Amino acid sequence: MDLSWSHQHLTRRRTLAAATGLAAGALLRPGPALAAAAQYTNPVIWQDFADIDIMRVGDTYYASASTMHYSPGAPVLRSYDLVNWEIAGHAVPVLDFGAKYDLNGARGYVRGIWASSLAYRPSNRTFYWLGQIDFARTYVYTATAVEGPWSRLTTISTPYYDAGLLVDTDDTLYVAYGNTTISVAQLSPDGRNQVRTQEVFRTPSSVGTLEGARFYKINGQYYIFLTRPANGQYILKSSSGPFGPYTMRQVLLDLRGPIPGGGVPHQGGLVRTQSGAWYYMAFVDAYPGGRMPALAPVTWTADGWPVVQLVNGAWGTTYPSPAVPAPPRQVTPMTGVDTFDGTSLKPRWEWNHNPDNTKWSVGDGLTLRTATVTHDLYWARNTLTHRIQGPTSTATAQLDHSAMRDGDRAGLALLRDSSAWIGLKRDGGATRVVMVTGLTMDGNWNTTGTGTEIASAPVSGSRIWLRANADIRPGAPRPGTFSYSTDGITFTRLGPAFSMGNDWRFFMGYRFALFNHATQALGGAVRVTRFEVSTP
C-alpha cells in the first residue's frame, strides 16, 4: 500500500472452525473545510458491520464487512470523513457457491462471506474484493465503481483464510492470510492465479491465535495487522520484503472499549487521511446487535510501530473528528423510510440466503410472493433483512395482505438463531395477527423449534401495520417487543417481550426481517408499501 492509496483489508473474527473463540448513516455535519474542532462518538456505526477492511481512494473512504449467509454479500461502505457512512453496494452480488446458499436441500447459515479483503489498484483504476468460501477456495471480484457492477475475476484453489490484499507500490498483488500460521501469497499480474505462497510467521504459544490479516506497505516497511480473537491486536513488521522475516509487537490487549457492556475493540484496519493522520477502525462485540465499528486515532513510534491513542486508558468514547476536506455531499442514511420505489432494492437490504428472483418485485412497494412451502422460517426463501440500529430502534412495516392464501404466514421478525415475529396467519379464509416465539436453531444451525403462537387477534380489511422494537445494548439479553395497528396511528402491543440473546456464536447480530411463506401451497402474496426504521 503506498501512502496515497490507503489499501485496507476486511477483518475477520473468531474462527468458527476453532469455536474459540455504520450509527444510522447520519447526514454529514456542515462545517469548515477542515472540521478538526468537532468530535465524533463511538461506535461510529451502531449497526452490525464486522471484520472491517478500510481504505482511502482520493478523498473517499471505503470499507467492507462480513455478511455470512446474507445475499448480496460483502457490503461496501463509503464515507468522506471516516465518521458518517453509507452503504454504496455489495462486492458479491449473489452467493453462487452451492445449493445450500439457495436453501436448496441444505443451508448456509454462518458460512459464506467471512473476513475478506477490499483493495484498490490505481494502475487499472479497479476495486478488488478477495475472500475464501467454506475453507475450499478463494474468489476474486472486481469493479470499476463500488456501486457495481461487480463481476467474478477468478477462482483460486488455495483458500486464503482471513485474507488481506496488498497492492504494492510496484503494482504486485500480495495476500496475507492464515490462522496462527501466517502466510503470504503472490498473485500473477492479472490477479487470476497464485504465483507462490510461503509461511512467514508462526504465532508464539504465549499469544495463542492470530488471524484477520490486513497487509500494508508503509514507508517502505511491510506490515501484517492481526487480531487475537476476541481481545487483542498485534502487528508484524518486515524490512526485508513481503515474505519477511517479520517481527511482532502487541498493539492492544484487553483494552476497555467504548460501548458499555461490549467487548474489546479488535480486528479491523488502518487508514491514512489526506493530511497524513492515521486511524484504526476496529469492531466491538456488542451482541445482541452484532459487531459495531469503532474508530480511534493512531500515531507511530520513531522505529515504525503503531500506537492507538487512548482516553483514560481506554478506547475513547469520543475523539476529535478527523481533519478532512469538506464532503462533496451528504451520505445516504442507513435508516429512515423506504417505499420500495425504483427498479431495485436499496443497498441496506440483504436476503436471508439467495432469493428466488421470480417471487419478488419492487416499484409499487415490495411484493413478496410465497417462494417456499414450509412450517420453518429458517427454511423459507425470500426473507428480506435490515440491520437494527443501536442502541434501540423501531421498525414499522405497512402491509397489504389482500392476496394472502390459506396457510400463508407473513410478517416482521427479529431474526437470529433464536427468533420471534409478529405477522399474519391466513387459515380457513380468516386472517389473524399473531405473535410467535420459540423459533430456534442449535449450534450446528439445525432448526430445533419452528415457533409457538402465544398471542393473537382477529383482523379485517386488507392493510395492517406491524411494528418491532429492538433494544440491542450489549452485556445481557435484551427485550424485543411487537405491536400492530389497523390505522397506522394507534398501535396495540401483542404478546410478551421477546428475549434477544447475546451469545456470539451466530456471529451476525439480530436483524429486522420481512417474510412471506406458505404452509400449504404457493400462490399467495403480500405487498409492503412502506418500511421505516426509526430511533428514539
RALINZI-V52146 format. One record per backbone hydrogen bond with DSSP energy under -1.0 kcal/mol. NH is the residue of the N-H (numbers start at 0). CO is the residue of the C=O. E is the energy in kcal/mol with one decimal. If there is no record, write none. Layout:
<<NH:CO:E> <NH:CO:E>>
This chain:
<<4:1:-1.3> <6:4:-1.5> <18:14:-1.6> <25:23:-2.3> <39:318:-2.4> <41:316:-3.2> <44:292:-1.3> <48:46:-1.2> <48:290:-1.8> <52:63:-1.6> <54:61:-2.5> <55:5:-1.2> <56:59:-3.1> <59:56:-1.8> <60:78:-3.2> <61:54:-3.0> <62:76:-1.7> <63:52:-1.9> <65:49:-2.0> <66:112:-1.3> <67:112:-2.7> <69:66:-2.4> <70:350:-2.4> <72:91:-2.6> <75:88:-3.0> <76:62:-3.6> <77:85:-2.6> <78:60:-2.2> <85:77:-2.1> <87:75:-2.8> <88:75:-1.2> <90:73:-2.8> <91:72:-2.1> <95:93:-1.8> <96:94:-1.6> <100:97:-1.6> <101:98:-2.0> <102:99:-1.2> <103:98:-1.8> <110:107:-2.1> <112:67:-2.2> <113:111:-1.1> <116:129:-2.6> <118:127:-2.5> <120:125:-2.9> <125:120:-1.6> <126:142:-3.4> <127:118:-3.2> <128:140:-2.8> <129:116:-2.2> <130:138:-2.1> <132:136:-2.4> <135:132:-2.0> <136:132:-1.1> <137:155:-3.1> <138:130:-3.0> <139:153:-2.2> <140:128:-2.7> <141:150:-2.5> <142:126:-1.6> <147:144:-1.9> <150:141:-2.2> <152:139:-3.1> <153:139:-1.3> <155:137:-3.0> <160:158:-1.5> <163:175:-2.4> <165:173:-3.2> <167:171:-3.0> <170:167:-2.2> <173:165:-2.5> <174:184:-2.6> <175:163:-2.5> <176:182:-2.3> <177:160:-2.6> <179:209:-3.6> <180:178:-2.4> <181:200:-3.0> <182:176:-3.0> <183:197:-2.6> <184:174:-2.9> <185:195:-2.7> <186:172:-2.6> <187:192:-2.5> <190:187:-2.3> <194:185:-3.6> <195:185:-1.3> <197:183:-2.1> <199:181:-3.0> <200:181:-1.7> <202:179:-2.3> <206:203:-1.6> <207:203:-2.0> <210:226:-2.2> <212:161:-1.2> <213:224:-1.3> <215:222:-2.8> <217:220:-2.5> <220:217:-2.1> <221:237:-2.6> <222:215:-2.9> <223:235:-1.8> <224:213:-3.0> <225:233:-2.9> <226:210:-3.3> <227:231:-2.6> <230:227:-1.9> <231:227:-2.1> <232:251:-2.6> <233:225:-3.2> <234:248:-2.4> <235:223:-2.5> <236:246:-2.5> <237:221:-2.6> <243:240:-1.8> <246:236:-2.3> <248:234:-2.2> <250:232:-3.1> <251:232:-1.9> <253:230:-2.9> <261:258:-2.8> <262:284:-2.2> <265:282:-1.9> <268:280:-1.9> <270:278:-2.2> <272:276:-3.3> <275:272:-1.6> <278:270:-2.5> <279:295:-3.0> <280:268:-2.5> <281:293:-2.3> <282:265:-2.5> <283:291:-2.1> <285:289:-2.9> <288:285:-1.3> <291:283:-2.3> <293:281:-2.3> <295:279:-1.9> <297:277:-2.7> <298:306:-2.5> <300:304:-2.8> <303:300:-2.0> <306:298:-3.0> <308:296:-2.8> <310:313:-3.2> <313:310:-1.2> <314:255:-2.6> <318:39:-1.5> <320:37:-3.3> <323:321:-1.1> <335:532:-1.6> <337:530:-3.0> <348:345:-2.0> <349:384:-1.9> <350:70:-3.9> <351:382:-2.9> <352:68:-1.5> <352:350:-1.1> <353:100:-3.2> <358:355:-2.1> <360:366:-1.6> <362:339:-2.4> <365:527:-2.8> <366:360:-2.7> <367:525:-2.6> <368:358:-2.8> <369:523:-2.4> <373:517:-3.2> <378:375:-1.9> <383:513:-2.6> <384:349:-3.0> <385:511:-2.5> <389:45:-2.8> <392:469:-2.0> <393:533:-2.8> <394:467:-2.9> <395:531:-2.4> <396:465:-2.9> <397:529:-2.8> <398:463:-3.2> <399:526:-2.9> <400:461:-2.5> <403:400:-1.5> <406:425:-3.9> <407:404:-2.4> <408:516:-2.8> <409:423:-1.8> <410:514:-2.0> <411:421:-3.0> <412:512:-3.1> <413:419:-2.7> <414:510:-3.0> <418:438:-3.1> <419:413:-1.3> <420:435:-2.8> <421:411:-2.4> <422:433:-2.3> <423:409:-3.6> <424:431:-2.3> <425:407:-1.9> <426:429:-2.4> <429:426:-2.2> <431:424:-2.2> <432:456:-2.9> <433:422:-3.0> <434:454:-2.4> <435:420:-3.0> <436:451:-2.2> <438:418:-1.6> <439:448:-1.8> <440:416:-1.9> <441:445:-2.4> <444:441:-2.1> <447:439:-2.7> <448:439:-1.6> <450:437:-1.1> <451:436:-3.6> <453:434:-2.7> <454:434:-1.0> <456:432:-2.0> <458:430:-1.9> <463:398:-2.0> <464:484:-2.7> <465:396:-2.9> <466:482:-2.7> <467:394:-2.5> <468:480:-2.7> <469:392:-3.0> <470:478:-1.4> <471:390:-2.6> <477:499:-1.8> <479:497:-2.5> <480:468:-2.0> <482:466:-2.0> <483:491:-2.0> <484:464:-2.1> <491:483:-3.3> <493:481:-2.4> <497:479:-3.4> <499:477:-3.8> <506:503:-2.6> <507:505:-2.8> <509:287:-2.6> <510:414:-1.4> <511:385:-2.4> <512:412:-1.9> <513:383:-3.0> <514:410:-2.0> <516:408:-2.6> <517:371:-2.4> <524:402:-1.3> <525:367:-1.7> <526:399:-2.1> <527:365:-3.4> <528:397:-1.9> <530:337:-2.1> <531:395:-2.1> <532:335:-1.8> <533:393:-2.7>>
